[in-house]
Amino acid sequence: MTGLAHKFPRKDTTPHTPDGKHAPAAHPSVSRNTTVVRIPLRSAKHHYGVSVSRGSRPYNEDSHQAGVIELPAFSRKAPTSVTLKKNTGEGTSADGASGDPQVFYFGVFDGHGGAECSDFLRESLHEYIEKAAEAFHLKSSLQRRGKNDSAPAIGGLDGDLQQQKQGQKALDAVELSKDEAGHQDGKAQSQDSGSKPYPGDPPLIQNADQEKIKQLERELTRGWKDLVGGYFRRFKPAYFSIYSGYQKLGEESDPLKQSGQDVDSGAAIEEVMTYAFLKADYDFVAAQAAKHSESRDVTRAERPLNDGDILGEPSKLAAHIGGPKRFKGGSTCSVAMVSTPTPTPFWNPATTSSLLVAHVGDTRILLCSTATGAAIPLTTNHHPSSPVESNRLRRYAASFVTDSFGEERISGLANTRAFGDIASKRIGVSAEPEIKRVEVGPAEYSFMVLMSDGVSGTLEDQEVVDVIKEAKTPEQAARDVVNFATEVSTEGDNATCLVVRMGGWERRQEGGHGSLGTKEARDFKRQQASDPRSRRQ
């Protein structure tokens, strides 16, 4: 029997709608010009890779994060020469909810004393950044497009071919150099002796509510003074408007110029990051200070098992920052955010982008130059031996202690900046981030690396970069770096490595000496690690 399964006339088979009208017609199939391809970042092994190893430790205290966050664009306007016209009817492929191109977020967190703090940063730090930008009323650095304006993107079959030609043209335009700054006589320079961090580009001032910003900053600094005191009674964060006029050192965004406002009335993404880092650290420290240690909490054994439940929702537990008991450890942190002036992703060879790095502790971020093949560090280790850190803390720390290995420590800690570590806050172990901005040209860098000290403490910067050059994908590269670091390490620390593809990835082997510059040094380390006699003390 064929036909309808019910006895109603065909005209009465339409779905019921409250207004009595017929249901809307089905949406026509999407054509190629309107197709939006979404790449799952964490599983896109050709664009992003991560590898983690706990080494010889009983548990892993490292964490990492990758994704896109809802943040106003902070990139500079794209040059006219690389602005590409969009086909009619094509949708923007990488726009966020605000209408700006999506901002990519990558982070690595190295916990010590436990994983509570690093897990907190993994789950919450990006939310603090989003909330800080919203509270500051930070506006986009890009011009808003009208309904009839064309977006700077490419679509359709002809657009795909044009985009490939633009990317290949940008790759071919890179002038390769065999006299690599990071190599001398085929050997890599030590990161401590010859590899200097990138100095950073000036900030870009965007529209913001300066009165609201100053109010929030005063409340936060007052909270630190009341909660901790000591160092925080006189600390002045570099990018806080209430203490510095950093805006005069930056450049105005186009929307700020057109608004006619003074540069002092705006704010930069650097100020947002500084506030977000200090606010996250404040909330974590305050939560730990409000808890009792197990030795002092005499009522803990008498509390009911469901003491942390939310009334009315037994299946939902109350949020415990750092767990149910006081956590005295902490975590270092390195975060990289990438903003593009167009919806074209930053790994396209023809696009420009703005990279912002915020760093606390001894985790590390590197770039690989496409032209020279050299490793370019974007962070410095915050150790007591650093001249900048020693000058900052001499007024508050009575003395630095040198351990049996010759390393200086402050209150037993190797890092002078970190999240958490509530016992060392009064002497200046703060989460004030070291921030750098990098304006990335077309195919200027091959890839970016984020790693914990389990990798950077064992391998030189150039060795890490050369290992990645030999891999076919970022996913394989991250795995190779961690495997090599754990193989030659004598400490067995937790090791985490994130590799992010950038515009010059296809020519990563051509600059400088390729991956051969450190091959002998790497082979020697591997030989020493395989020799049981060399490990005897």
N, C-alpha and C positions, 0 to 999 in steps of 0.2 A: 504494500500500500504506500503510495506516494502522496505528496501534498502537505498541507499544513497539519500540525498535530493537534490543533484546536478547531472549534466550530465557529470562531468569529470571522466576520468578513475581513478581507485583506485591508480595507481602509481603517479598521479599528485595531490593527495590530501594532501601531506605533506606541512607543513607551509613553506612559502618563507623565505629564509635566504640570506643575501647579497652575501656570497661567493658561493652560488649555491649548497652547500652541504646539505645533509639530516639533519633534526633536530636530536639532540641527543636523545638517548633512555631515557625512564623514569627511574628515580632513583629507585632502588629496595627498597622494604619496609624495614624500619629500624628494626633490630633485637633487642633482649633484651640487648645484650652486648653493643650496641651503643646507647641505649636510654638515653637521658639526661632529667632529671626531674628538672624543674625550679619551685621553691617555691615563690609565690608572698609574699614578706616579710611582707608587711603591713596588709595583710589579713590572715596570717598564725597564727591563734590564739593559736596554740600549741607551737609556737616558739617565738612570740613577741606579746605584748599587750600594749595598751596605753589608758588612760582615762583622760579627761579634764573636769574641772568644773570652772565656773566663780565665784562660791561662792555667796556672797551677793553683789558683785560689779556690777555696771551697764554694764560693758563690760569686755572682757577677753583680757589681755595683754600678756599672755603666748603663746609660740609657741614651736613646737617640730619638729624633722626631723629624718628619718630612711631610710636606703638604703645601697647601695654599691657605692664606689667611685673609680675612676681610679687612683690608687696610687701604686708605687712600694712596694713590700712586705717588711715589716720591722721585721718579726718574725725570731727567731733563728732557726737553722737547727733542723729538727725533730730527736729525738734519734733513733739510729739504731733499737732498740727493738720494736719501734712502726711504722717503715717504712714498708708498706705493698706493695706487688707486684701487678702489674696491669695485667688484662687479655688481651690477644691479641685482637686488634681491638677496644678497648674501648676508648672513648673520655673523656677528662677531663671535669668534670661536673661543676666546679666552677672556671674556669679560666677567668681572665679579658682580655681586649684587648691586654695588654702587655705580656701575657703569664703567669703571676703570678696568684696565687690564689686570688680571690676577697677579697678586704678589706671592712669590714662592718663598717658602720658609724651610730652612734646614738647621738642625741643632744637634750638638753632641754634649752629653753631660756625664761627668766623671765623679761619682760619689765616693766619699771616704767615711769610714765608720758605720757604713750601712747604705742601703739603697733608698731610704725614705725620702731624702732631699732630692736626689736625682730623678726619682719617679714623680715627685711633685712638680719639678720643672718640666718634665716631659709632658705631663698632662695639663699644666696650667699656665706656663710662661707665655705661650702664644695668646692665651686669653687676656692676660694682663696687658700685653702690647695692644691688642684690639680695643680693650676698654680704655686704655690711656689715650689712644688716638681719638676715640669717641668723646671722652671727657674734655680733651683739649679743643674739640671742634676743629680738628685739623682738616683742611680742604685739600683737594687734589692739586698736584703740581701741573696737571695737564689741562688744556682748554676743553670745556664741555662742548660736545657736538650737538647740533640741532637735529631735528627729526629728518631734515632733507639733506644733511651733510653726509658726505661719504667718509667712512672710517678708513684709516690707513692700514688696510689689510688686503690680502689677495684671495680670490675665490675662483671656483670653476676649474675646468681642465686647462684652459689657457693660463689662468692665474697660477696653477700648480707648476706649469712649465716655466713661467716667468719667475716664480719664487726660486726654483731650482737654479735658474741661470744667475739670479742675483746672488744666491749663496755661493755658487761656484766662482763667480767673479770676485766676491769678497775673499774667498780662500786663496785664489790665485794672486790677489793683491798683497798678501802678506810677504814681506821681504825677509827671507830667512838669513840667519847669521850663524856661521860656524864657530866664531869666536865667542863662546858662551860665557857670560859673566859668572855663572855658577861653577864653571869647571876650570881647572888649571892643570895642564899636562895630563889630561885624562882622568883626574881625580876630583872628587867632589869636595867642595869647601865645607868646613864644619859650620853648622848653623849658629854656633856661639861666636865664631871668630870672623866670619866673612859675610854671612847672609843677613842683610839688614832688612827689616820690615818695610813694607810699602808705606810711604809717608802719609798718604791719604789725600783726597780732594776736598775742596771747601764745601760746606753744607749748602743746601738749597732751601731758602726760606719760603714757606708756604703760608697761606691764610690760616689764622687760628684766633681763638679767643684769649688774648693775652691776660686779661683780668682773671679769668677762670684758671688759667695756667698758674699764675702767681699765687692764687689762693690755695690751689692743691699742693703746690710745692712748699708753701709755708706750713701747711698742716702736716705734710710728711716729715719735714725737717724737725718740726716741733715734736712729733711723735717719736722720732729717733732719739731726741735729746731726753725726753721723759722716760723712754723705755730702757735705753742703754746708757746714755751719758758718755763720759770719757771722750773718746775721739769724736763722737758725733755732736759734741757741744760746739765744735768749731769747724766741722767739715763743710766744704763748699763744692758741691758737684760742678764739674766744668761746664755742663750744658744747661744749668738751671738759670732761667732768666732773672731770678731775684738776686743772683750773685754776679752774673757776667753778661756782657753785651755781645755775645758771640755772633748775634745776627749781623753786626757790621762787617764781620769777616766773611760772610757768605754771599751768595748770589740770590737775586730775587727770581721767583718763578713768574711765568707769564700772567697767571691770574692775579697775583699780588701786584704786579706792575699796572695792570688794567684797572684794578680797584682804586688806585691812587693813594693807598695807605702807605705809611712809613714802614721801613724795613723792621723797625723795632716792634711793630705790632704783630709780626708774624712769628712762626716757630718752625723748627726743622724736625725731621724724623729722628735726628740724634737726641733731641730733648725728650721725645716720646720714649725712646728706648731707655734713656737714663732713668726716667721716672718709673717706667714699668719694672726695670730690674730692682730698683731700690724698694718699690712698693711690694713686689713679690717677696723679697728678702725680709722686709718688715713684717709682713703677715706670717711668714714661716717662723721667724724668731719669736714673735708675740705669741703664736700658738704653742710653741715649746715652753716659753716662760710661764704660761698659764697652767701647765701640767706639773704634777708632782713627780719626782723621781721615785723609783720603786722602793727605795730605802725609807723615804719620808712619807709615802702614801700609805698610812696604816689602815685606811678604810677600803682599799682596793679589794681585799679578799672578801669583804662583806657586801660588795655591790652585786646586784642581780646580773645574770648573764645577758639580759636584754637591756642593759643600762644605756647602750648607744642607739637603741631603736628610736624612730620618730613616732610620736603618738599618732595613732590612726592609720599608720602605714608600717606595719610590723616587718614587711619584706624589704623596706628601704632603710639603710643605715645612715646615721648622721655623718657628715663629712668630718674626718679627723685629719687635719694637716699634719703629716709626719707620723701618723699612727696613733694608737691610744695612749702611748706612754712617751715621756720626754725623750727626744732624739738630740744627742749632743754632737753628732757628726755634721757633715755638710756636703757640698758639691761644687765643682768648677763647671764652667759653661762657656760654650762658644756657639754663637748663632749667626747665620748668614741669611739675608733676605735679598731677593732679586726683584726689581721692578722694571718693566719695559714700557716705552712710550707708545707702543702699538700692541694689538692682540697677538702679534707674531711672537712665539716663545723665545726665550733668551738663548736657547741652544741652536737657533737658526743662524748660519754663518753671516747672513746679511744684516742682522738686527743689532741695534745698540741696546744697552741696558745699564742700570745703576745697581751696584752691589753695595750693601751695607753690612758691616761686620761688627758685632758687639761681643766682647770677650772678657771673661773673668777667670783667672787661674792659670793652669798650665795645659789645658787642651789647646789644639792648634788648628789653624786654617791656612791652606796653601793654594796658590794659583800656579798654573804651568803656562809660561809664555810660549805662544805658538812660534814666534820668530826665533827665539834663542833656545827653547827647551829648558830654560832654567826654572827652578822652584822659587816662587816669590812668596815669602811669608807675610801674612796679614796680621799676625798676632805676636805678642812677646810674652814670655813666661813671667808671671807675677811671683817672683821669688825674692827673698830677702837680699840676695846678692845683686839684684837689679839696682842701679843707681837711682832711678826714679822712685822705686818703692822704698829704698832705704831712706831717702830724703823725706818721703811722705810720712814715714813711721818713726823717725828718730825722736820726734817730740813726745811720742806717746808710749813707745816701748822702751823699757829701761835698757835692754840689751838684747842682742841676737845671740843665740846659742849655736855653736858648731858641733854637729854630731860626729860620730866616729868615722864617717865617710868623708868628712870635710865639707859637708853642706850646711849652710846657715839655716836656722829655723827660728820661728817666732812662736813662742808658747807651744813648742813641739810640732808646729805645722810647717810644711814646706811651702805653702802658698800664702801670700799676703792678701789675696783677694779671693773671696769664696762666698757662696750662699751658705746660710746656717752657721755652724761653729759658734754657738752662743757663748761659749766660755771665752772666746777671743775677740768678741765684738768691741769691747771697751778700748782695746789697744789698736784698733784700726783695721781688723780683717773684715773689710766691707765688700759689698757687691757693686761698687761703682764700676761701670763697664768702660773698658777701653774701646772706643768706637772709631771706625775708619770707613770712609766712603770711597768707592772705586768706580770711576766712569769707564765702562767697558765698551771698546770699539768693536766693529765687525770682525769676528774671527780673531780677536786679539789674544784670547786665552783658550787653551785646549780643554782644560777641565779644572774643577775645584775639588779640594780634599779637606775633609773635616775628620780629625782623629783625636783619640784620647792619648794620655801620656804613656799608655802601654805600648803604643806604636812609636810616638815621637821620642820617647825616652830610650828607645832601642835603635831606631834607624835615623839617619840624617835626612834632612828635607829632600835633598836631591836623590837619595836612594829611593825614597817613597815615590817620587815622581817618575823615576826611571822604571820602577816595577810596574807602575800603571801604564806606561807607554807600551809595554809589551803585551798587554791584555787586549782582547778583542772587544769587550764590552765593559762598561763601568761596574756591572755586577761581578764579573770575573776579576776585575782589577781590585775591588775591595777585598774579595776573598784571597787573592794572591798576596796583598799587603799584610793582612792579618796572619795568614799562614807563615809568611816569611818572618814576621816580627816575633811570633810565638816560637818559631823554630830556633832562632838565634838569641832569644832573650835569656838572660841569666836570672831574672827576677820573677818571671811568670805572672806579671801583672795582667789585669783585665785589659783587653785590646778591642777597640771599636774603630772602624774606618768607614766613612761615607765618601763616595766618589760621585760627582755630579758632572755630567757632560756639558760642555760649553761650545761656542761657535767653531773653534779651531780643532775640534776632536779629530777630524779626518786627517789632519797634518801633524798630529802630535809627535810623530817619530822623525820629522824632517828637520826641526830646528836644532842647532848646536850639534852635539855628538849623538843625538838620538838617545837610546837607552844604554849605549855602550860606555858612557862616561864613568859610571860607577860599577860596571860589571865585575871588574877585578876585586873591588872592595866587597861586593856582595858575595862573590864566590869564596873569598877568604873567610868571611863571617860564617858562611854555611859550612865550610870545612872545619872551622874551629868548633862549631856547635856539634858536629858529628863525631868529633874526637873526644872520647871520654877523659883522656888525660888532661886536656886543656881546661876542663871544668873543675879539676881538683884545686883546692885552696892551699 
